[in-house]
Amino acid sequence: MPGVTATDRRTSQAEIAATAPGKPIGMRREVGEPGGLERTPGLLRHLQRMTGAFSHNRGKIPFVYVYSRMDGQPQDAVPSADAAPALQFFVADDSGIEGIACVDDVARAVVLAMQVYEQTASPQALALGQGWLEFLRYMQLPDYRIVNFIKDPAGTRNVNGQTSYPGGLPWTVRALTAFATTYRITQDQDCLARFQRTQFPTTSQMPLNAVYMLALMDIYETRPDYGYERWITDLGAELIAAGPDYLRNRCGQDQVEMFDYHQLQALARAGRLLSNKDYIAFAESTVDHLVQPVVEGGFYHVWPEDRDHQSVFDVSAIALGLEELFYVTQKGRYRDLALRCVDWLYGNNPAGKAVYDPHTGRCHDNINLAGQIAPTTGAESAIEAGFLHLVRCRLTDTREGLEEAADGQAPAPGE
């Protein structure tokens, strides 16, 4: 396979045995070491604690483990306020042996770190984001196709998995978003070059088109002379054509998976940047016909029939869309709906309990309709909860979760 090195070997039987599905692969507990939690904004602390690294000719390559759980925590445990509990990490095995870390998560962690840096000018947030970018560079092959998972703590790429092979669209578009956001905020020329050289093929999956559209707009905001306005306009037209009345995941498909529903955010932002009234009108129609019923109905995993096993990713994307629509219309209704989405983290959910602590940056992975909270606290939940809490920070001008511990002290439990 082009660009694949000797480290990209197939998983041996010994490796499979060592990383059996659901088996813990490591544990760590640390507070206060140099460059540690004491100078990290709260939203990023759990992700920092979930970060490992492997050696490569580029130097140390940081990565974020996919899954974690507080060591020894029983299945029915309530969320813990411990700032730095011992963590166990697990292999992702949803589609066979996938690996321990993936571009899909690390790219979003880069975006979150860069957005926190944008809000705080925190050197630690910038350092975390730039470190995780090294993982994306490592996972991009010489032909610019991107692989998703590493199999083990040595950094062995998974090049032939169901969810990890060169050029897969979901993780490619996530990496493009990380490159684009980093370029917009830091003017990193390598990120711009990688964005421009990485192909994004045509797809009928509107959430992926929306994420790519958002990445294009990050570049457009900085360099409107690059000619991306036409691409943004074409993608916006595709999103609307999948209607009517509200933005779909696929053309003509009425039900909507709320997981990764970034179409509202993309269309509202494009309406603002391009002064496109049609985009704004369709975004408002989407709130009327989809988003408001979802929020008032207690949130959904798949609208309109499935409310069970809600995760923060079922809520975060629509909150970001509502925030964008508020900015372009200045209608308080959209701000209020966005803040109701944020409250999902703090009790406006089937459990009636907080599942996220912005001071530790840790979020539980899902809640079922019986009110049971998953004991696992993975990377995706921490990232999407961070994005969702940033909506509150921006809309209410709060600094909660953006703080560093005072005087070099590690954050105390429950702070």
C-alpha positions as CSV (number, residue, x, y, z in Angstrom):
1,M,0.0,0.0,0.0
2,P,1.5,3.4,-1.0
3,G,3.2,5.2,1.9
4,V,2.9,2.4,4.4
5,T,6.0,1.6,6.4
6,A,7.2,-1.5,8.2
7,T,5.5,-0.3,11.4
8,D,2.1,-0.7,9.6
9,R,2.2,-4.5,9.9
10,R,-0.9,-6.6,10.3
11,T,-1.8,-7.3,13.9
12,S,-0.2,-10.6,15.1
13,Q,-2.1,-13.1,17.2
14,A,0.1,-12.1,20.2
15,E,-0.9,-8.4,19.7
16,I,-4.6,-9.4,19.5
17,A,-4.3,-11.4,22.7
18,A,-2.5,-8.5,24.4
19,T,-5.2,-6.0,23.4
20,A,-8.4,-8.1,23.6
21,P,-11.7,-6.2,23.3
22,G,-12.7,-4.5,26.5
23,K,-9.4,-5.4,28.2
24,P,-7.6,-2.6,30.2
25,I,-4.3,-1.6,28.5
26,G,-2.9,0.9,31.0
27,M,-3.5,3.0,34.1
28,R,-2.1,6.3,35.2
29,R,-2.5,8.9,38.0
30,E,-0.5,12.0,38.1
31,V,-0.9,15.6,39.5
32,G,1.4,18.5,39.6
33,E,4.3,17.3,37.5
34,P,6.1,19.9,35.3
35,G,3.8,21.0,32.6
36,G,0.9,19.1,34.3
37,L,-2.6,19.8,35.4
38,E,-1.9,22.9,37.5
39,R,-1.5,25.1,34.4
40,T,-4.1,23.5,32.2
41,P,-7.5,25.1,31.7
42,G,-10.1,22.9,33.2
43,L,-11.8,21.8,30.0
44,L,-8.6,20.2,28.8
45,R,-7.5,18.4,32.0
46,H,-9.1,15.0,31.4
47,L,-7.8,15.0,27.9
48,Q,-4.3,15.8,29.1
49,R,-4.6,12.9,31.6
50,M,-5.7,10.6,28.7
51,T,-2.6,11.5,26.7
52,G,0.1,9.0,26.0
53,A,3.1,9.2,23.6
54,F,5.3,7.0,21.5
55,S,8.7,7.6,20.0
56,H,9.2,8.2,16.3
57,N,11.9,9.8,14.2
58,R,9.9,13.0,14.5
59,G,10.4,12.7,18.3
60,K,7.7,12.0,20.9
61,I,4.2,11.8,19.3
62,P,1.4,12.5,21.8
63,F,-2.0,10.7,21.3
64,V,-5.3,10.6,23.2
65,Y,-6.6,7.2,24.4
66,V,-10.1,6.5,23.1
67,Y,-11.7,5.1,26.2
68,S,-11.1,5.5,29.9
69,R,-12.7,4.6,33.2
70,M,-11.9,5.5,36.7
71,D,-10.0,2.5,38.2
72,G,-12.1,0.3,40.4
73,Q,-15.3,2.3,39.8
74,P,-18.4,0.0,39.9
75,Q,-20.9,-0.1,37.0
76,D,-23.5,1.8,39.0
77,A,-21.2,4.5,40.4
78,V,-22.3,8.1,40.3
79,P,-20.0,10.8,38.7
80,S,-16.9,11.4,40.8
81,A,-15.6,14.9,41.7
82,D,-12.0,13.6,42.2
83,A,-9.8,15.8,40.0
84,A,-7.3,13.1,39.2
85,P,-8.5,9.6,39.8
86,A,-6.5,6.6,38.6
87,L,-7.7,5.9,35.0
88,Q,-7.8,2.6,33.1
89,F,-7.6,2.8,29.3
90,F,-9.3,0.3,26.9
91,V,-9.0,-0.8,23.3
92,A,-11.7,0.4,20.9
93,D,-13.4,-2.7,19.5
94,D,-16.7,-1.6,18.1
95,S,-15.8,-2.9,14.7
96,G,-13.3,-5.6,15.5
97,I,-9.9,-4.6,16.9
98,E,-9.6,-0.9,16.0
99,G,-7.0,0.4,18.3
100,I,-6.2,2.6,21.3
101,A,-6.3,6.1,19.8
102,C,-7.7,7.6,16.6
103,V,-7.5,10.7,14.3
104,D,-11.3,11.2,14.7
105,D,-10.8,12.0,18.4
106,V,-7.3,13.6,18.4
107,A,-8.3,16.0,15.6
108,R,-11.3,17.2,17.6
109,A,-9.1,17.5,20.7
110,V,-6.8,19.8,18.6
111,V,-9.8,22.0,17.7
112,L,-10.9,22.2,21.3
113,A,-7.4,23.1,22.5
114,M,-7.1,25.8,19.9
115,Q,-10.5,27.2,20.8
116,V,-9.6,27.3,24.4
117,Y,-6.3,29.0,23.5
118,E,-8.3,31.5,21.5
119,Q,-10.4,32.3,24.5
120,T,-7.6,32.3,27.1
121,A,-4.2,32.7,25.4
122,S,-3.2,29.8,27.6
123,P,0.3,28.5,26.7
124,Q,-0.6,25.1,28.0
125,A,-3.7,24.9,25.8
126,L,-1.6,25.8,22.8
127,A,1.1,23.3,23.7
128,L,-1.5,20.5,24.0
129,G,-3.0,21.4,20.6
130,Q,0.3,21.6,18.9
131,G,1.4,18.3,20.4
132,W,-1.7,16.5,19.3
133,L,-1.2,17.9,15.8
134,E,2.0,15.8,15.6
135,F,-0.2,12.7,15.8
136,L,-2.2,13.9,12.8
137,R,1.0,14.5,10.9
138,Y,2.2,11.1,11.8
139,M,-1.1,9.5,10.6
140,Q,-1.0,11.3,7.3
141,L,0.9,9.2,4.7
142,P,3.2,10.7,2.1
143,D,0.4,10.7,-0.5
144,Y,-1.7,12.8,2.1
145,R,-4.2,10.0,2.7
146,I,-5.0,9.7,6.5
147,V,-5.2,6.6,8.6
148,N,-7.5,6.6,11.7
149,F,-6.3,4.3,14.4
150,I,-3.0,3.2,16.1
151,K,-3.2,-0.3,17.4
152,D,-0.8,-0.1,20.4
153,P,1.2,2.3,22.6
154,A,4.1,1.8,20.1
155,G,2.2,3.8,17.5
156,T,1.5,0.9,15.0
157,R,-0.9,2.2,12.4
158,N,-4.0,0.2,11.7
159,V,-4.1,0.4,7.9
160,N,-6.7,-2.4,7.1
161,G,-9.4,-2.1,9.7
162,Q,-13.1,-1.4,9.1
163,T,-12.7,2.0,10.7
164,S,-9.1,2.6,9.9
165,Y,-7.6,2.6,6.4
166,P,-5.9,5.2,4.2
167,G,-8.2,8.0,3.1
168,G,-11.4,7.2,5.0
169,L,-13.7,10.1,4.8
170,P,-14.9,10.6,8.4
171,W,-11.4,10.9,9.9
172,T,-10.1,12.7,6.9
173,V,-12.6,15.5,7.3
174,R,-11.9,15.7,11.1
175,A,-8.2,16.2,10.4
176,L,-9.0,18.8,7.8
177,T,-11.0,20.7,10.4
178,A,-8.0,20.5,12.8
179,F,-5.6,21.9,10.2
180,A,-8.1,24.7,9.2
181,T,-8.8,25.8,12.8
182,T,-5.2,25.8,13.7
183,Y,-4.3,27.8,10.6
184,R,-7.1,30.4,11.4
185,I,-5.9,30.8,15.0
186,T,-2.1,30.4,14.7
187,Q,-1.3,31.0,11.0
188,D,0.5,27.6,11.0
189,Q,1.6,27.3,7.3
190,D,2.2,23.6,7.5
191,C,-1.5,23.1,8.5
192,L,-2.6,25.2,5.6
193,A,-0.4,23.2,3.2
194,R,-1.8,19.9,4.5
195,F,-5.4,21.2,4.2
196,Q,-4.9,22.2,0.6
197,R,-3.2,18.9,-0.4
198,T,-5.7,16.6,1.3
199,Q,-8.5,15.4,-0.9
200,F,-12.1,15.6,0.3
201,P,-14.2,13.5,-2.1
202,T,-17.9,14.0,-2.9
203,T,-20.3,12.3,-0.5
204,S,-24.0,12.1,0.1
205,Q,-23.6,12.2,3.9
206,M,-24.6,15.8,4.8
207,P,-23.0,15.8,8.3
208,L,-19.6,15.3,6.6
209,N,-20.3,17.9,4.0
210,A,-21.2,20.3,6.8
211,V,-18.0,19.6,8.8
212,Y,-15.9,20.2,5.6
213,M,-17.9,23.4,5.0
214,L,-17.0,24.6,8.5
215,A,-13.3,23.8,7.8
216,L,-13.5,25.8,4.5
217,M,-14.9,28.7,6.4
218,D,-12.0,28.7,8.9
219,I,-9.7,29.2,5.9
220,Y,-12.1,31.7,4.2
221,E,-12.2,33.9,7.4
222,T,-8.5,34.3,7.2
223,R,-7.9,34.2,3.4
224,P,-11.0,35.1,1.5
225,D,-8.9,35.5,-1.6
226,Y,-8.3,31.7,-1.9
227,G,-11.6,31.2,-3.8
228,Y,-13.3,29.0,-1.3
229,E,-16.5,31.0,-1.3
230,R,-17.7,29.0,-4.3
231,W,-17.1,25.7,-2.6
232,I,-18.9,26.9,0.5
233,T,-21.9,28.1,-1.6
234,D,-22.1,24.8,-3.5
235,L,-22.0,22.8,-0.2
236,G,-24.6,25.0,1.3
237,A,-26.9,24.5,-1.6
238,E,-26.5,20.7,-1.2
239,L,-27.5,20.9,2.4
240,I,-30.7,22.8,1.6
241,A,-31.5,20.5,-1.4
242,A,-31.7,17.5,1.0
243,G,-34.8,19.1,2.7
244,P,-37.6,20.3,2.7
245,D,-38.3,22.2,6.0
246,Y,-35.2,21.1,7.8
247,L,-31.7,20.0,7.1
248,R,-31.4,16.2,6.6
249,N,-28.5,13.8,7.1
250,R,-29.2,12.3,3.6
251,C,-31.4,13.6,0.8
252,G,-35.1,12.6,1.3
253,Q,-34.4,10.8,4.7
254,D,-36.8,12.2,7.3
255,Q,-35.3,10.7,10.5
256,V,-32.2,12.5,11.7
257,E,-29.3,11.0,13.8
258,M,-28.5,13.9,16.1
259,F,-25.0,12.6,16.6
260,D,-22.7,14.9,14.6
261,Y,-25.5,17.0,13.3
262,H,-23.4,20.0,12.2
263,Q,-25.6,21.1,9.2
264,L,-27.3,23.9,11.2
265,Q,-24.0,25.3,12.4
266,A,-22.5,25.2,8.9
267,L,-25.5,26.9,7.2
268,A,-25.9,29.6,9.9
269,R,-22.2,30.4,9.8
270,A,-22.2,30.6,6.0
271,G,-25.3,32.8,6.1
272,R,-23.4,35.2,8.4
273,L,-20.1,35.2,6.5
274,L,-21.6,35.4,3.0
275,S,-24.6,37.5,4.0
276,N,-26.9,34.8,2.4
277,K,-30.5,35.4,3.6
278,D,-31.6,32.1,2.1
279,Y,-29.2,30.2,4.2
280,I,-30.4,32.0,7.3
281,A,-34.0,31.5,6.5
282,F,-33.5,27.7,6.0
283,A,-31.5,27.5,9.3
284,E,-34.4,29.2,11.1
285,S,-36.9,26.7,9.5
286,T,-34.7,23.9,10.7
287,V,-35.0,25.1,14.3
288,D,-38.8,25.3,13.9
289,H,-39.3,21.9,12.4
290,L,-36.5,19.9,14.0
291,V,-34.3,21.5,16.7
292,Q,-36.9,23.0,18.9
293,P,-39.0,19.8,19.0
294,V,-35.8,17.9,19.8
295,V,-34.9,20.2,22.7
296,E,-38.5,20.4,24.1
297,G,-38.9,16.6,23.7
298,G,-36.0,16.0,26.1
299,F,-33.3,15.4,23.4
300,Y,-32.9,12.4,21.0
301,H,-30.3,10.0,19.8
302,V,-32.4,9.5,16.5
303,W,-35.2,11.9,15.9
304,P,-38.2,11.4,16.1
305,E,-38.3,7.9,17.5
306,D,-35.3,7.1,19.7
307,R,-34.4,9.1,22.9
308,D,-32.5,6.3,24.6
309,H,-28.7,6.2,25.3
310,Q,-28.2,9.9,24.8
311,S,-24.6,11.1,24.7
312,V,-23.2,14.6,24.7
313,F,-22.5,14.4,21.0
314,D,-26.3,14.1,20.4
315,V,-26.5,17.6,22.0
316,S,-23.3,19.5,21.3
317,A,-23.7,20.0,17.5
318,I,-27.2,21.5,17.7
319,A,-26.0,23.9,20.5
320,L,-23.2,25.1,18.2
321,G,-25.7,25.6,15.4
322,L,-28.1,27.6,17.7
323,E,-25.2,29.7,18.9
324,E,-24.3,30.6,15.3
325,L,-27.9,31.4,14.4
326,F,-28.1,33.7,17.4
327,Y,-25.1,35.6,16.3
328,V,-26.5,36.2,12.8
329,T,-30.1,37.0,13.8
330,Q,-29.6,38.3,17.4
331,K,-32.9,36.6,18.3
332,G,-32.8,35.7,22.0
333,R,-34.9,32.5,21.4
334,Y,-31.9,30.8,19.8
335,R,-29.6,31.8,22.6
336,D,-32.1,30.4,25.2
337,L,-32.3,27.1,23.3
338,A,-28.6,26.8,23.1
339,L,-28.2,27.3,26.8
340,R,-30.9,24.7,27.4
341,C,-28.7,22.3,25.4
342,V,-25.7,23.2,27.6
343,D,-27.8,22.4,30.6
344,W,-27.9,18.7,29.4
345,L,-24.5,18.5,31.0
346,Y,-25.7,19.7,34.3
347,G,-29.0,17.8,34.9
348,N,-31.3,18.6,32.0
349,N,-31.0,14.9,31.0
350,P,-32.8,11.6,31.7
351,A,-30.7,11.1,34.9
352,G,-31.4,14.5,36.3
353,K,-27.7,14.7,37.4
354,A,-24.6,16.5,36.2
355,V,-22.5,14.3,34.0
356,Y,-19.7,16.8,33.4
357,D,-17.3,18.8,35.5
358,P,-15.7,21.7,33.6
359,H,-13.0,21.9,36.3
360,T,-11.7,18.4,35.7
361,G,-12.8,18.2,32.0
362,R,-14.3,14.8,32.5
363,C,-17.7,13.7,31.1
364,H,-19.6,10.4,31.3
365,D,-20.2,8.7,28.0
366,N,-24.0,8.3,27.9
367,I,-27.2,8.1,29.8
368,N,-30.2,5.8,29.2
369,L,-33.8,6.6,29.7
370,A,-33.8,4.7,33.0
371,G,-31.4,7.4,34.3
372,Q,-28.3,5.1,34.4
373,I,-25.0,7.0,33.8
374,A,-22.2,5.1,32.0
375,P,-19.1,4.7,34.2
376,T,-16.8,5.3,31.2
377,T,-15.4,8.7,30.6
378,G,-13.8,8.6,27.1
379,A,-12.1,11.2,24.9
380,E,-15.1,11.9,22.7
381,S,-17.3,12.8,25.6
382,A,-14.7,15.1,27.1
383,I,-14.2,16.8,23.8
384,E,-17.8,17.3,22.9
385,A,-18.7,18.4,26.5
386,G,-15.8,20.9,26.1
387,F,-17.3,22.3,22.9
388,L,-20.8,22.4,24.6
389,H,-19.5,24.2,27.7
390,L,-17.7,26.7,25.5
391,V,-21.1,27.7,24.2
392,R,-22.0,28.8,27.7
393,C,-18.7,30.6,28.1
394,R,-19.2,32.6,25.0
395,L,-22.9,33.3,25.4
396,T,-22.8,34.2,29.2
397,D,-19.2,35.5,29.4
398,T,-18.3,33.0,32.1
399,R,-14.7,31.9,32.7
400,E,-15.7,28.6,34.5
401,G,-13.7,25.8,33.0
402,L,-11.2,28.1,31.4
403,E,-9.3,28.7,34.6
404,E,-5.8,27.5,35.7
405,A,-5.1,26.5,39.2
406,A,-3.6,29.3,41.3
407,D,0.0,29.6,42.4
408,G,1.1,26.4,40.7
409,Q,-1.2,24.2,42.7
410,A,-2.9,21.2,41.3
411,P,-6.7,21.5,41.0
412,A,-8.4,20.2,44.1
413,P,-11.1,17.6,43.9
414,G,-14.4,19.2,43.1
415,E,-13.1,22.7,42.5
